[in-house]
Amino acid sequence: MRSKKTPTKKIQLDPIYGSELVSKIINGCMLEGKKSVAAKQIYTAIDIIAENQAKTA
C-alpha cells in the first residue's frame, strides 16, 4: 500500500520584491547552496534591466 502524498511546500516570498517568481529564479540560479550570492546576482541583473528600460523609455 502506498503512503500518503507529501504536501507541497510553499516557497518563501522574496524579501525585497515580495515575489514568488523572483524567489524561484534565485533558487534556480543558486549553486552549492549559496543563496546570498545568487540573490546578489539576480538583484544586480534586475537593477541593470531597470536602468536600460529607463534609458530607452
C-alpha positions as CSV (number, residue, x, y, z in Angstrom):
1,M,0.0,0.0,0.0
2,R,1.3,3.4,-0.9
3,S,1.8,6.1,1.7
4,K,0.2,9.5,1.6
5,K,1.4,12.1,-0.8
6,T,3.6,14.7,0.9
7,P,2.0,18.2,0.8
8,T,3.8,20.7,-1.4
9,K,5.9,23.2,0.4
10,K,5.2,26.9,-0.1
11,I,8.1,28.9,-1.5
12,Q,9.0,31.9,0.7
13,L,8.4,35.2,-0.9
14,D,11.4,37.3,-1.9
15,P,12.2,39.8,0.9
16,I,12.9,42.8,-1.4
17,Y,10.2,42.4,-4.1
18,G,7.8,40.1,-2.3
19,S,7.6,38.0,-5.4
20,E,7.4,34.2,-5.7
21,L,8.8,34.3,-9.2
22,V,12.0,36.1,-8.1
23,S,12.4,33.5,-5.3
24,K,12.2,30.7,-7.9
25,I,14.7,32.4,-10.1
26,I,17.1,32.8,-7.2
27,N,16.7,29.2,-6.2
28,G,17.3,28.1,-9.8
29,C,20.4,30.2,-10.1
30,M,21.8,29.0,-6.7
31,L,25.0,26.8,-6.8
32,E,26.2,24.7,-3.9
33,G,23.7,26.2,-1.5
34,K,25.0,29.7,-1.8
35,K,21.7,31.6,-1.8
36,S,23.1,35.0,-0.8
37,V,25.5,35.0,-3.8
38,A,22.7,34.0,-6.1
39,A,20.4,36.7,-4.7
40,K,23.0,39.4,-5.2
41,Q,23.5,38.3,-8.8
42,I,19.7,38.4,-9.5
43,Y,19.2,41.8,-7.8
44,T,22.1,43.2,-9.8
45,A,20.6,41.9,-13.0
46,I,17.2,43.3,-12.2
47,D,18.8,46.7,-11.5
48,I,20.7,46.7,-14.8
49,I,17.5,45.8,-16.7
50,A,15.6,48.6,-14.9
51,E,18.3,51.1,-15.9
52,N,18.2,50.0,-19.5
53,Q,14.4,50.3,-19.6
54,A,14.7,53.8,-18.1
55,K,17.2,54.8,-20.8
56,T,15.1,53.6,-23.7
57,A,11.8,55.0,-22.3
